[in-house]
Amino acid sequence: MKSTLFIAALFAVFAVCAQDREFPDYRSKNDIFTRIREKEIRDDVATFSMGGIEEIIGKLPLKSLPVTGYGADYISFGGNGMEVLIKAERFDPTKHKLSYYENKHLVRIDNKAYFGDYGKVPRTAIQSVSVITGRDTIRVPQAAFADIFNPIFTYSEGGVNKSHNSVYLSADGRRIYVYMLKPESGGSYEVTWVIQDKKYVRRVVDFGFLR
């Protein structure tokens, strides 16, 4: 679970890495944290997200599920009778329409701006995001991750594998937040997929921290 100090430290890292772009940023801000209108969701997401760091004070941390497995192309979480799996696959540029700015910087994939090393051809894409709770399986729709690329499931620190990603549970037990953070040079992105009452309801995407 992320502490306030941990999030602040990440902000410091991003500040060093951030740099001005030489090409336009067409990525949508429709799903950013500050545009969340549902109060309960906003209060919850503020406890663990970079986008909500200014609203974290006074809020209690949410319970989270531990990582149960990981590899180059997946990460899984489990506990409380629940399993969550994020899977990735190799990005095949021949199966997509790529649009470039000045024939140099990739800015759109299949006519949409995207997240993950913006300006470059992705190496990997999200294949699926699924939540199993009891006898129910909830699958996040492809449209909610079709523009998310190059996920980082784990990183090594002092010889120990760790993850910036997590699954958080609301205090009332109604909502599940599947959270993924990708630090990257020039401005990182984070995405939260929100499951409420065993149904996918929305996502929250913030990016370009401290550009």
N, C-alpha and C positions, 0 to 999 in steps of 0.2 A: 504494500500500500504506500502511496506517495505521501511524504510529509511536506509541510510548507517549505522547509529548508531544502528538500530535494528538488522541488519545483523551481525555487529561486535559483538553485545551482544550475539547473538546465537553462534557465533564462540567460544566465551569465555566459554559458557556453555558446548559446545561439547568438548572443550579441557580438561575440568575437568572430563567429563564422559568417554572420550576415553580410551581404554586399549588394550594391546596386546592380540591377539587371541591365543588360544591353539590349533587351527586347521586351515587348509588352507582356503584361500578365493578364491573361483573359479568364483566369479562374474565378468562378462564381463565389459570392459571399452570402448567398441565400441561406446556407446552412451553418453560418458561424454562430458561436455561442451567444453573442449579444442580441441575436434575433430570435432566441428561444422565447416563446410566449407562455408555455406551460410552466407555471411557477414551481411545481414539485420537481419536474425534470430539470429545470434550470438550477434549483437549489442543490440537487444531487450531483449534477455534472460539475458544478463549481468546486466540489470537494476533491476532485482528482484531475481536472483538466488544466492545460496551460491557458486556454482561452478564458477560463473562469477564475483565474488566480486573484483578480481584484475583488472577487466576491467570496473568497474562501473563509475569511475571518469570521469566527463565531459559529461556523458550521461543523457538525460532528462528522468524522470520517465514516464512510460506508464499509460494510463487511465486504471482503473480496474472496474469490476462489483461488486456490493455489494452482500453479502450473503443474500438470501431471505428465506432460510429455512435450518434446519438441524435436525438430529436425530442420534441415535446410528449407523444407517446403511446408512446414506446418507447426502449429503450436496448439496445445490442448490444455483445458482447465477443468477441474472437477471438484465436487463436494456438494453437500446439502442435497443429495439426490439429483444432481445436475451435471451435465457434461457440455462443454463448449469447445468447438473445433474451428480454427481458421486454417484454410489450406491455400497454398499458392501454386502457381504453375509457370512454366517458361512463357514469356511473351513472344509471340510469333508475329513480327511486323508485316509479313506477307498476307496476313489475314485481317489487316486493319487499314483504314485510310489514314495516312499521316499527313498533317498540314504543317508547313514550315513558315517561319518568318524570315524573309530575305534569303530563302533557300538554305538557311543555316541552323536556326533554332526551332526545334519541334514545339509547337504551341497547342495543337489539337490532335486528338486521336478519335477517329470516327466522329468528327465534327464537334467534339467536346474538349474543352480545356481539362487538364488532368492534374493529379497530385502525385508527387514522387519524382524527385530530380527533374523538375520542370525544365523543359528546354532540350532534354536528351531523350533518346529512344529507351524505353524501359527494358529491363532485363527480365523482370517477373511481374505477374499480375495476380490478383486475388482470384482464386478458383471458386471458393465457397466459404460461407460463414454460417454455422449451424449451432443450434442450442437444443439439447435434449433434456427435458425436465419431466420426470415421471414417465408416463407413456406417450408424451407429446414431443414431437420434433418440430421446431420452428426454424425455418430457413430464411435468412435475410435475402430479399430479392436481389437479383443480379444488378439491377439498375442502381442499387445502393452502394455497390462497390466496383462497378464497371470502370470508373475513372480513378481508382486507387491502385497505385503501382509501387513496385520495389519495396514491399514490406520488410521490416527487420524484426524477426521474431525473438532473437536473443543476441546478447553481446557478452564479451568476456571482460571481466574486471578482476585483476589479481589472480588470474587462472581459474576463476569461478564464473560459470555461465549465469547470466541474469537476464531479465526482460523488463522493458519499459511498458509492456502490454499487461492488461489485466481484465478481469471480469468483476464488476461491482454489483451488489445487491441493495436495493432500496430498503429502508428500515421497515416499511409496511409489507414487504415481500411481494409487491405487485410488479416491480420493474427490475429488469436485468440490463446492465450496461456493458457491452462488449467494447473495450477500449484498446486502441492501437496507436502508438506514437512512433514516428519515424524521424529521428534527428538527421539533418542533412545540411551541408554547407549552403549558405545563401538563403536559409529560411526553411524550417521544418514544418511537417504537417502532423495533425492528429485527427483521428476519426473515432466517434463513438456511435455504435449502433444500439438503438433503444428498443427493447422488447418490453411490452406492457400487457399484463393479463394474457400472456402466451401468444401475443401477436406483435409483429414488427410494426412500429409506429413512425419512426423517423431516424435520421442520423444527424450528428453534429460534426462539422468539419471546420477546423481552424488551421491556418497556415501562415508561413512567412513571419515567424516570430521575430520581433525586434529587428526588422529589416533596416 
